[in-house]
Amino acid sequence: MTTDSFPPTSPDAEASMAVISLLFLAVMYVVHHPLMVSERMDLDTLARSRQLEKRMSEEMRLLEMEFEERKRAAEQKQKAENFWRGDISSDQLMLGKKDMGWPFQADGQEGPLGWILGNLWNTGLFCLFLIFELLRQNMQHEPAFDSSSEEEEEEEEVHVVPVTSYNWLTDFPSQEALDSFYKHYVQNAIRDLPSTCEFVESFVDDLIEACRVLSCQEAHPQLEDCLGIGAAFEKWGTVHETQKFDILVPIVPPQGTMFVLEMRDPALGCRCGCVLVESECMCKREKLLGDVLCLVHHHRDPSVVLGKCSSSIKAAFCTSFHLDVCKTVQWFQNMMSNAWALVAHKYDFKLSLPPSTTSCKLRLDYRSGRFLSIHLVLGVQREDTLVYLVSHAPHQEQLTSVDWPESFVACEHLFLKLVGRFAPENTCHLKCLQIILSLWQHQSLPHGASCPILTSYHFKTALMHLLVRLPLTDWAHNMLSQRLQDILWFLGHGIQQRSLHHFLIGNTLLPLTIPIPKTFRNAEPVNLFQHLVLNPKAHSQAVEEFQNLLTQVKTLPHAPLAAAP
């Protein structure tokens, strides 16, 4: 059988089919191509859109290369077949002569018009897809920010103003205005903050070392090295953080005793736990060194065991075998007072300990009239993580004396520290937070409100979510204005939807280098705005607070800061 029995495939036909395939892929690319992303688009969609755009662009480039290779191969094959059949045109024998004909010609037709008429069905289908895509893009509108719902209106009449409008970010301050505001109202106010933080940590370490000397021979909890937490130590502090400092002081059980954490079900409304105090088996140490007595398995002298138990940590610090917050803090305050007597000669200020039941407060008064307030919080580490059960947490509910609230400050401190280490020099992420908080802390409360709904932790949470959604290179200093808009949009959208997820719980984007309990990564996200769902009045107040903040941001170049009443 010879090749003449099969009709040869013309290069024009093969090229036409390849072009049809290419046009079909182009239509699919247009249909699935992400919409033009405005500054108000959801940031998750923005990140996915960028990845999809890069991948589709690379696929289109590869398809074009493949199409050109197939076209050249088809032409060479056709020329070879024509050569062996003796059908050689003059144009094919002229070296260097370019093909001046239209490559998409159908049989019996010439020029682009002939090709379009020959492929009328494909052309119509292509136009139909284009029209559909244009209509789909025109129908895309941003959701209306109406913070009221029919169900809430039926339950209670609450006047709710929309969080934002369609053009809520118009007239946003320029980069120069934001830099000027930061320099005059933030940078100058916190100029000495880093050195003050360093002094506070060294002073508390000095007191803790004195406490260790005082309690080395007693069955008391042992104090570990302190950790500065909060805005001042995380380098996003404002003028409010120049005189108050929070310090976490971890405690561990004494020798022969262990802490067993009993976590409360979070569904009950509060993340906390109890610290059960139990005797630890010391048989191996007793056999090897002989300097301790195992109270769990030693039965030779019951009177010794009873005597040990009567003076153990359980009797002095526990209520029903659980570590008592008030008793432990009271012991810690006494230790701080005794430790100050040992180190007072090193310092030229007066130390006082204001009364407190859940933390140890230190007030340092200098002769110049300046003072520093140090807030020491005790913490029990949860497993091998940086999650602690602490003696005091802000805005905590009414708890019993054996309930220790769960705190994530050490994890968040490590996260921001890692961001500062790997981010490019002079990034703007902390400046954004400082500018927002400087304005927010000086605004007055809405009429009739006793305390603010929004807290600095909400703004900090919004920032941390954006730090894992956007590349660190997008936080360059010249992106300050855009990133500030992103934070405000993220939080404003959360207020509107009554939803702001906790950064560490149920966050699949959280870096694996942050040590948290294994159950946290696959847990259901925790909504920090759950109380806004249950309380329409609180939601209305949060909306008003956010709108007042937006007004302050937009009038930034002409808005001197005044102390809030």
C-alpha positions in Angstrom: 0.0 0.0 0.0 1.4 3.4 -1.0 0.8 6.8 0.6 -1.2 7.9 -2.4 -4.2 5.9 -1.2 -4.6 8.3 1.7 -5.6 11.9 1.0 -2.7 14.2 2.2 -3.4 16.6 5.0 -2.8 20.1 3.9 -0.8 22.4 6.2 -3.5 25.0 6.0 -6.0 22.6 7.4 -3.7 21.5 10.2 -2.9 25.2 11.0 -6.6 26.0 11.0 -7.3 23.3 13.5 -4.4 24.3 15.7 -5.6 27.9 15.6 -9.1 26.9 16.6 -7.7 25.0 19.5 -5.6 28.0 20.5 -8.7 30.3 20.3 -10.7 27.9 22.4 -7.9 27.9 25.1 -7.8 31.7 24.9 -11.6 31.8 25.5 -11.2 29.5 28.5 -8.4 31.8 29.7 -10.6 34.8 29.4 -13.5 33.1 31.2 -11.4 31.8 34.0 -9.1 34.8 34.2 -9.5 36.6 37.5 -11.4 39.9 37.5 -9.5 43.1 37.8 -8.7 43.3 41.5 -9.5 46.6 43.2 -8.2 47.7 46.5 -11.4 46.4 48.1 -11.2 42.8 46.9 -10.9 40.0 49.4 -7.2 39.4 50.0 -7.5 35.6 49.8 -9.0 36.1 46.3 -6.2 38.5 45.4 -3.5 36.0 46.3 -5.1 33.2 44.4 -5.7 35.4 41.4 -2.0 36.4 41.2 -1.0 32.7 41.3 -3.6 31.8 38.7 -2.6 34.6 36.4 1.1 33.5 36.5 0.2 29.9 35.9 -2.1 30.7 33.0 0.4 33.1 31.4 3.0 30.4 31.5 0.6 27.8 30.0 -0.3 30.3 27.2 3.3 30.8 26.4 4.0 27.1 26.2 0.9 26.6 24.0 2.1 29.3 21.5 5.5 27.7 21.3 3.9 24.3 20.7 1.6 25.7 18.0 4.5 27.3 16.2 6.5 24.0 16.3 3.6 22.0 15.0 3.0 24.5 12.2 6.6 24.4 11.1 6.6 20.6 11.3 3.4 20.3 9.2 4.9 22.7 6.5 8.1 20.7 6.3 6.2 17.4 6.0 4.0 18.8 3.2 7.0 20.1 1.4 8.7 16.7 1.6 5.6 14.9 0.3 5.3 17.4 -2.6 9.0 16.9 -3.4 8.7 13.1 -3.6 5.6 13.5 -5.8 7.4 16.0 -8.0 5.0 18.7 -7.2 7.4 21.6 -6.6 6.3 25.2 -6.9 8.7 28.0 -7.8 8.2 29.7 -4.5 9.4 26.6 -2.6 12.6 26.6 -4.6 13.4 30.2 -3.9 15.6 30.3 -0.8 14.8 33.1 1.7 11.4 33.9 0.0 8.8 34.6 2.7 5.3 33.3 2.5 3.1 36.3 1.7 -0.2 34.4 1.8 -2.6 34.4 4.7 -1.8 31.3 6.7 -5.4 30.5 7.7 -6.9 30.0 4.2 -9.6 27.4 3.5 -9.7 25.6 0.2 -11.0 27.8 -2.5 -10.9 31.0 -0.3 -8.3 33.6 0.0 -7.4 36.2 2.7 -8.6 36.5 6.3 -12.2 37.1 5.3 -12.3 33.8 3.5 -11.0 32.0 6.5 -13.5 33.6 8.8 -16.4 32.7 6.5 -15.1 29.1 6.3 -15.0 28.9 10.1 -18.2 30.8 10.7 -19.3 28.5 13.5 -16.1 28.7 15.4 -16.0 32.5 15.0 -19.6 32.9 16.3 -18.9 30.7 19.3 -15.8 32.7 20.1 -17.8 36.0 19.9 -20.5 34.5 22.0 -18.0 33.7 24.8 -16.5 37.2 24.6 -20.0 38.8 25.0 -20.8 36.5 27.9 -17.6 37.4 29.7 -18.1 41.1 29.2 -21.6 40.9 30.6 -20.4 38.8 33.5 -17.7 41.3 34.5 -20.2 44.2 34.3 -22.6 42.3 36.6 -19.9 41.9 39.3 -20.6 44.4 42.0 -19.2 44.8 45.5 -21.5 43.8 48.3 -23.5 46.5 49.9 -22.4 47.1 53.4 -25.7 47.1 55.3 -25.0 46.0 58.8 -28.6 45.3 59.7 -30.6 42.2 59.1 -34.2 41.3 59.1 -33.9 38.9 62.0 -32.2 41.6 64.2 -34.8 44.1 63.3 -37.5 41.7 64.5 -35.7 41.1 67.8 -34.8 44.7 68.6 -34.9 48.0 66.9 -31.3 49.2 66.7 -30.2 52.0 64.4 -27.2 50.6 62.5 -25.2 52.7 60.1 -23.4 50.9 57.3 -19.7 50.3 58.1 -18.5 51.6 54.8 -19.8 52.9 51.5 -18.7 52.1 48.0 -16.2 55.0 47.9 -15.1 54.7 51.5 -11.4 55.0 50.8 -11.6 58.1 48.6 -9.4 61.0 49.8 -7.1 58.7 51.6 -3.9 60.3 53.0 -0.9 60.3 50.7 2.4 58.6 51.5 3.9 61.9 52.5 1.1 62.8 54.9 1.3 59.4 56.6 5.1 59.7 56.9 4.7 63.2 58.4 2.1 62.0 60.9 4.2 59.1 62.0 7.3 61.2 62.5 5.6 63.9 64.6 3.0 61.8 66.6 4.5 58.4 66.9 8.3 58.3 66.3 9.1 61.2 68.6 6.8 59.9 71.4 8.4 56.4 71.4 12.0 57.4 70.8 13.2 56.0 74.2 10.9 53.0 74.2 13.4 50.3 73.1 15.9 51.3 75.8 13.2 51.4 78.4 12.0 47.9 77.5 15.5 46.6 77.8 15.8 48.2 81.3 12.5 46.8 82.4 13.4 43.2 81.4 16.8 43.4 83.1 15.2 44.8 86.3 12.6 42.1 86.5 15.3 39.4 85.8 17.2 40.9 88.7 14.2 40.5 91.0 13.6 37.0 89.8 17.2 36.0 90.5 16.8 37.3 94.0 13.6 35.3 94.4 15.4 32.1 93.4 18.0 32.7 96.1 15.2 33.2 98.7 13.2 30.1 97.8 16.0 27.7 96.8 15.4 25.4 99.8 11.5 25.6 99.9 8.8 23.6 98.2 7.6 26.6 96.2 7.0 27.0 92.4 10.1 27.9 90.6 10.4 31.1 88.5 11.8 31.0 85.0 13.2 33.8 82.9 10.7 36.5 82.1 9.4 37.5 78.7 8.3 41.0 77.7 5.0 40.9 76.0 2.5 43.3 74.5 2.8 46.4 72.3 5.9 47.9 73.9 8.0 44.8 73.5 6.6 43.8 70.1 7.7 47.2 68.7 4.2 48.5 67.8 3.7 50.5 70.9 2.4 54.1 70.8 2.6 56.9 73.3 0.3 54.9 75.7 2.9 52.2 76.0 5.8 54.5 77.2 4.9 54.1 80.9 3.3 50.7 81.2 4.9 47.3 80.5 3.6 43.7 80.6 5.9 40.9 81.6 5.2 37.1 81.5 6.9 35.1 84.3 6.6 31.4 83.7 6.5 29.1 86.7 7.3 25.4 87.0 6.6 22.9 89.8 9.2 22.2 92.5 11.1 19.0 92.6 8.9 16.0 93.2 5.8 17.7 92.0 4.2 18.1 88.5 1.5 20.3 87.0 -1.2 18.6 85.0 -3.3 20.9 82.8 -7.0 20.2 82.6 -8.5 22.3 79.8 -12.0 23.5 79.8 -14.2 22.9 76.8 -14.0 26.1 74.6 -17.7 25.6 73.7 -18.6 26.7 77.3 -17.6 30.3 76.3 -14.1 30.8 77.8 -10.7 29.4 76.9 -9.1 28.5 80.2 -8.0 25.5 82.3 -7.1 24.3 85.7 -3.6 23.3 87.0 -3.8 20.0 88.9 -0.9 19.5 91.3 0.3 15.9 91.7 3.3 14.2 93.1 5.9 13.1 90.6 7.6 9.7 90.7 11.2 10.2 91.8 12.2 6.5 92.1 15.0 6.7 89.5 16.5 9.8 91.1 16.1 8.2 94.6 18.0 5.1 93.4 20.7 7.0 91.5 21.4 10.0 93.8 19.6 9.3 97.0 18.9 13.0 97.6 15.1 12.9 97.3 12.3 10.6 98.6 9.7 9.4 96.1 6.4 10.3 97.7 4.4 8.2 95.2 6.0 4.8 95.8 7.8 5.1 99.1 5.9 3.2 101.8 8.6 2.4 104.4 7.8 5.3 106.6 4.3 6.6 106.4 4.9 9.4 108.9 7.6 10.9 106.7 5.2 10.9 103.8 2.5 12.6 105.8 5.0 15.2 107.1 6.2 15.9 103.6 2.6 16.3 102.3 1.6 18.7 105.0 4.2 21.2 104.0 4.1 20.6 100.3 2.9 23.0 97.6 -0.6 21.4 97.7 -1.3 22.8 101.2 0.1 26.3 100.5 -1.0 27.0 96.9 -3.9 24.8 96.1 -7.7 24.7 96.4 -9.0 21.1 96.0 -5.6 20.0 94.6 -5.7 22.7 91.9 -3.3 25.6 91.8 -5.1 28.7 93.1 -4.5 31.9 91.2 -5.0 34.2 94.2 -2.8 32.2 96.6 -0.1 31.9 94.0 -0.1 35.6 93.1 -0.1 36.5 96.8 3.0 34.4 97.3 4.6 36.0 94.3 4.0 39.5 95.6 5.6 38.6 98.9 8.6 37.2 97.1 8.9 40.4 95.0 8.8 42.5 98.1 11.5 40.5 99.8 13.6 40.4 96.6 13.4 44.2 96.4 15.0 44.4 99.8 18.0 42.6 98.4 18.5 44.7 95.3 17.2 48.1 96.2 20.7 49.5 96.7 21.4 49.2 93.0 18.6 51.6 91.9 17.7 55.2 92.5 13.9 55.0 92.5 11.2 54.0 94.9 9.3 50.7 94.3 5.7 50.1 95.5 3.4 47.1 94.9 -0.2 48.2 94.4 -2.7 45.5 95.5 -3.9 43.0 92.9 -5.4 39.5 93.1 -4.5 38.1 89.6 -1.2 39.8 88.9 1.8 41.5 90.5 2.0 45.2 89.9 5.1 47.2 90.3 5.3 51.0 90.3 8.7 52.7 89.9 8.7 56.3 91.0 11.7 58.4 90.0 12.8 61.6 91.8 12.1 63.6 88.6 8.4 62.7 88.9 8.5 60.1 86.1 7.1 56.7 86.9 6.9 53.3 85.2 4.2 50.7 85.7 5.2 47.0 85.4 2.5 44.3 85.2 3.9 40.8 86.0 1.6 37.9 85.0 2.3 34.4 86.1 2.0 31.6 83.4 2.1 27.8 83.2 3.3 26.5 79.9 1.0 24.2 78.0 3.0 21.1 76.8 6.0 22.0 74.7 4.3 25.0 73.1 4.3 28.7 73.6 0.7 28.7 74.8 0.4 29.5 78.5 -2.3 29.4 81.2 -1.9 32.8 82.9 -3.0 34.3 86.1 -4.5 37.4 84.4 -5.9 38.1 80.9 -7.5 41.4 79.6 -11.2 41.4 79.3 -11.5 38.0 80.9 -14.9 36.8 82.2 -15.7 36.1 85.8 -13.7 33.1 86.7 -13.1 31.0 89.8 -9.8 31.2 91.7 -8.6 27.9 90.1 -9.3 29.0 86.5 -6.3 30.1 84.5 -7.1 31.9 81.2 -5.4 30.7 78.1 -2.9 33.2 76.6 -1.3 33.3 73.1 0.9 36.3 73.7 4.2 34.4 73.5 3.2 32.8 70.1 2.2 36.2 68.7 5.4 37.7 70.0 7.4 35.0 68.2 5.5 35.4 65.0 6.1 39.2 64.8 9.7 38.6 65.7 10.1 36.2 62.8 8.4 38.6 60.5 10.9 41.3 61.5 13.8 38.9 60.9 12.8 37.7 57.4 11.1 40.8 56.1 13.0 43.4 54.0 14.6 46.3 55.8 12.3 49.2 56.7 9.0 47.5 56.2 5.8 49.3 57.1 3.7 46.7 58.8 4.3 48.0 62.4 4.0 51.6 61.3 0.5 50.8 59.9 -0.6 49.5 63.3 1.0 52.4 65.2 -0.7 55.0 63.0 -4.1 53.3 63.4 -3.8 52.9 67.2 -2.5 56.5 67.7 -5.7 57.7 66.1 -8.0 55.1 67.7 -6.7 55.7 71.2 -7.4 59.4 71.1 -11.0 59.3 69.8 -13.9 59.7 72.1 -16.5 57.0 72.7 -19.9 57.1 71.0 -22.7 58.7 72.9 -23.9 56.5 75.7 -21.1 54.0 75.5 -19.2 53.0 78.7 -16.3 51.2 77.1 -15.0 50.6 73.5 -16.0 47.5 71.6 -12.9 47.5 69.4 -9.6 46.9 71.1 -5.9 47.0 70.0 -6.0 43.2 69.8 -8.5 43.4 67.0 -6.3 45.6 64.9 -3.3 43.5 65.7 -5.2 40.4 64.6 -6.1 42.0 61.3 -2.5 42.8 60.7 -1.2 39.3 61.5 -3.8 37.8 59.1 -2.6 40.1 56.3 1.1 39.3 57.0 0.5 35.6 56.1 -1.7 36.4 53.1 0.6 38.9 51.4 4.3 38.5 50.5 6.6 40.3 52.9 8.0 42.2 49.9 4.6 43.9 49.6 5.2 45.6 52.9 7.9 47.9 51.7 8.0 51.4 53.1 6.6 52.9 49.9 3.5 50.7 50.2 2.5 52.3 53.5 -0.7 53.9 52.2 -1.9 50.8 50.4 -1.2 48.4 53.2 -2.9 50.8 55.7 -6.0 50.7 53.5 -5.8 46.9 53.4 -5.8 46.6 57.2 -8.8 49.0 57.5 -10.7 47.2 54.8 -10.0 43.8 56.4 -11.2 44.9 59.8 -14.1 46.9 58.4 -15.3 43.8 56.4 -15.0 41.7 59.6 -17.1 44.2 61.5 -19.7 44.1 58.7 -19.8 40.3 58.6 -19.5 40.1 62.5 -16.6 37.8 61.9 -12.9 38.1 62.8 -11.1 34.8 63.2 -8.5 34.2 65.8 -5.0 34.2 64.3 -3.7 31.0 65.9 -6.7 28.7 66.1 -7.8 27.0 62.8 -5.5 29.1 60.7 -4.0 26.8 58.0 -1.7 29.6 56.8 0.1 29.8 60.1 3.9 29.1 59.8 4.9 25.7 61.1 7.7 27.3 63.1 5.2 28.7 65.6 4.9 26.1 68.4 1.2 25.6 69.2 -0.8 22.6 70.2 -1.5 20.1 67.4 -5.2 20.4 67.8 -5.1 24.2 67.0 -4.2 23.9 63.3 -7.2 21.7 62.4 -9.6 23.2 64.9 -12.7 25.3 63.9 -11.8 29.0 63.7 -12.7 31.0 66.7 -14.7 34.2 66.0 -13.5 37.1 68.0 -16.6 39.1 67.0 -19.1 36.4 68.2 -20.4 38.9 70.8 -21.4 41.2 67.9 -23.6 38.4 66.6 -25.4 38.1 69.9 -25.6 41.8 70.7 -26.9 44.1 68.0 -26.3 47.2 70.1 -22.6 46.2 70.5 -22.4 45.8 66.8 -23.9 49.2 66.2 -21.4 50.7 68.5 -18.5 48.9 66.8 -19.7 50.2 63.5 -19.7 53.8 64.8 -16.3 53.4 66.3 -14.9 52.2 63.0 -16.5 55.0 61.1 -15.1 57.6 63.5 -11.7 56.0 63.0 -12.1 56.3 59.2 -13.0 59.9 59.5 -9.8 60.6 61.6 -7.7 58.8 59.0 -9.1 60.8 56.1 -8.6 64.1 57.9 -5.1 63.0 59.1 -3.1 65.9 57.7 -5.3 68.5 59.5 -6.1 66.5 62.7 -4.0 67.3 65.8 -4.2 64.7 68.4 -6.1 65.6 71.6 -6.4 63.5 74.7 -9.6 61.5 74.9 -12.0 62.4 77.7 
